[in-house]
Amino acid sequence: MYVLTVKDSRAVDSIAMGDYRFPSELLMENAGRSVVDAIENSFGEVEGKLITIVSGKGNNGGDGIVVARHLYNRGAIVYLILLTSPSKLNRDPRINYKILKNYNVDIFIVKDEKKWKKYLDLIEESDIVVDAIFGTGFKGSVKGFYNAVIRDINDKAKAIVSIDIPSGINGDTLIPEGNHIYADLTVSMASFKPAHVLPHSEEYCGHTVVGDIGIPPEIIQERALFKILSPEDFPFFPIERDLNSHKGDFGHLVILGGSRDKSGAVIMAAKAALRAGAGLVTVASVPSVIERVANSVPEAMFYPLEERDGLIYCKDQKEFLNFLKDKTALVIGPGMGVSDELKKLILKLTKELSIPIIIDADGLNNLKEGVKKIKKRNIVFTPHPGEFERISGIKKEKIKNNRWVEGIEFSKKYGTNLVLKGYKTLICFGDGDCYVNPAGNPGMATGGSGDVLSGILGGILAQKEASSLFESSVLFSVFIHSLAADLAVGEKGEDSLIATDIIDYLPKAFGYLREDYEGYDEEV
């Protein structure tokens, strides 16, 4: 599913009404019907249920008026509380209000808190309260008697269904400014908005579904801010192996990393790469790290590099480059530490090599803002928010409050391929395509989880078939990393999940995608 900003959502409506000749009344009619369909899908048949709609004066309120009519037609006991004078309704809501007056639906006009208090028993007795007060374009904080209305609905309603967005939340805002509805179900029109799928606003929307109002999908796709990642975005994965295949068909990954005091990161990356299907994995590191990796990952091979102050020192860069040129992917960074020599080496490798390169952890810390100058299509940067602050120069608080907007803007501005890790990881490509990963859980907030992701990315991108499907390879890697964590957390729990559990559950995640992905939402 695609995600539109409020501005682009309005533009999509305008295109539908202009270029496609959609009457605005038809869009509102479809919106109302889609809300009622969603209510029945979530709560069962509405016949005999007491449902109260609370409508404001805008088009969101108009959608609520249409909802009242369709609920009545399906046998519900319907009440409409209109929080404005009918004469102040916009054109389309006013048309639908006049239609509804001919129905056997009680309509109460409420314009102040004193009168609102008379209907608190009705709110409390209703099986469902439909929130149609403010739409996605609401700005600022709720004022006046609307504040009391929203407070009382939250306090007294048994179940709340919001049309488009819980009232009091702007569709683009991740942290609401003031009081707002806490919905059990939100029906968003035509597409998701950022607030539906990103923290912290998403938690106030309850279960969110998209209502089909008839707008052609190509209009939405063209204007989308980003897309919710799903298996349809990597249709060729997991890769099916030919009976005559051999290890050379699945690539040779090199992992450049590790230091005297940090060998675990390389060990986890190497294990993850092999579990992700890489045919061969070579760890390029200092001798002390290689010894520890050899004891933990017997399947790995090694390229020893010199050691200076406990860190990698590549005295002969030309020889190392020659070693790398017939390899199929490179991971740079896990546990490597920071030095001027390492920065020079990384810049040299990114300049000279044409194979896919994943730069993570200390690889990013060595480059810092130098990342902005590296725009090769086959390089992926995988920062967590702290590393993103260092490579972008954007302050931590700004990233924390709006990580997705900052990540998207950074990727587009500098033409970089970015995997911005965290809850609902953002994946952006230099060509402007952006995705949000819906899988994952808080148990992944543990040391080594990022090293495992780097290994998976390297293990997938090293494979011959995957290298020609760069974007799909990255998307698949991010998704299966989180899917494995979700499968693991079912047995380990969020508190006890560790990074190597994710590696251990990769085989199950691969099998799950091959055999029964459709059950994922219910089972995980």
Helices and strands as residue ranges (DSSP letters): E 2-3, H 6-18, H 24-43, E 50-55, H 59-73, E 77-82, G 86-88, H 91-100, E 106-109, H 113-116, G 117-119, H 120-125, E 128-132, H 145-156, E 160-163, E 185-189, H 194-197, G 201-204, E 207-211, H 217-223, E 226-228, G 231-233, G 247-250, E 252-256, H 264-275, E 280-285, H 287-296, E 301-304, E 306-308, E 311-313, H 317-324, E 329-332, H 340-352, E 357-359, H 362-367, G 368-373, E 379-381, H 385-392, H 396-401, H 403-414, E 417-420, E 426-428, E 434-436, G 442-444, H 449-461, H 464-467, H 470-492, H 499-504, H 506-515, G 517-519, H 520-523
